[in-house]
Amino acid sequence: MPNQFAVIRATASDAGALAALATQTFPLACPPTATETEVADFVATMLSEARFTEYLAAPDRTVLKAIGADGIIGYSMLIDGTPEDPDVLAAVTLLPTLEISKLYVLPDRHGDGVAAALMTAALDHARALGAAGVWLGVNQVNTRAQRFYAKHGFERVGTKTNLVGGQLHHDFVMQRAV
């Protein structure tokens, strides 16, 4: 069945597949003002196989993958610890906290419950670590993602900036209790 999948922790052997997935999914979350070159540069710099190898080895990061019949169909990256960004630190009130840094699903799997399952697994992971809350940043023009996060109990608590290429983008900071 095409809708069947499982969410499990990614391992070092998944770095290449996660990078390939990021190439397909990251552009979907970018604001329309981001150029193809800026998006491609960001993917090459921050979402390459080498970077995923680093992320998977980092003790403060957890990457969860959703696996379907054809391989990895979505992933989330979680970062444990106090936010370093001063704007985020000022906005987030539920400490200790865990950041949901990334949560992406292949477009042809939108609506299949994959993102919801990744979110549930992320919240379960935060609880297991003893976090009081989780937070994330979402671009201010990405209303679809904002609706998804609100549906899962997240509320806007502040703003932060994010650099993609040479453009400064503005994100909402959202958090929820676990």
TAPECOR-V801540 format. One record per pair of residues at least 24 apart in sequence whose C-alpha atoms are under 6 Angstrom apart, sorted by the first residue. I is the first residue (numbers start at 0). J is the second residue. D is the distance in Angstrom with one decimal. If there is no record, write none. Layout:
I:J:D + I:J:D
This chain:
4:66:5.2 + 4:67:4.3 + 5:65:5.5 + 5:66:5.3 + 6:64:5.5 + 6:65:4.3 + 7:63:5.6 + 7:64:5.6 + 8:62:6.0 + 8:63:4.4 + 8:64:6.0 + 9:62:5.5 + 9:63:5.3 + 9:64:5.6 + 11:52:6.0 + 11:55:5.9 + 14:48:5.2 + 14:51:5.1 + 14:52:5.4 + 15:48:4.9 + 18:46:5.7 + 18:47:5.2 + 18:48:5.1 + 37:164:4.4 + 72:104:5.9 + 72:105:5.6 + 73:103:5.4 + 73:104:4.0 + 74:102:5.7 + 74:103:5.6 + 75:101:5.0 + 75:102:4.1 + 76:100:5.4 + 76:101:5.0 + 86:159:5.7 + 90:156:5.5 + 90:157:5.2 + 93:131:5.5 + 93:132:5.0 + 94:131:5.5 + 95:130:4.9 + 95:131:5.5 + 96:130:5.0 + 96:131:5.9 + 96:132:5.0 + 96:133:5.2 + 97:133:4.7 + 98:133:5.6 + 98:134:4.9 + 98:135:5.6 + 99:135:5.2 + 131:176:5.9 + 131:177:5.8 + 132:175:5.5 + 132:176:4.1 + 132:177:5.0 + 133:174:5.5 + 133:175:5.7 + 134:173:5.5 + 134:174:4.1 + 135:172:5.8 + 135:173:5.5 + 136:170:5.6 + 136:171:5.5 + 136:172:4.6 + 137:170:5.0 + 137:171:5.3 + 138:169:6.0 + 138:170:4.1 + 139:170:5.1 + 139:171:5.8
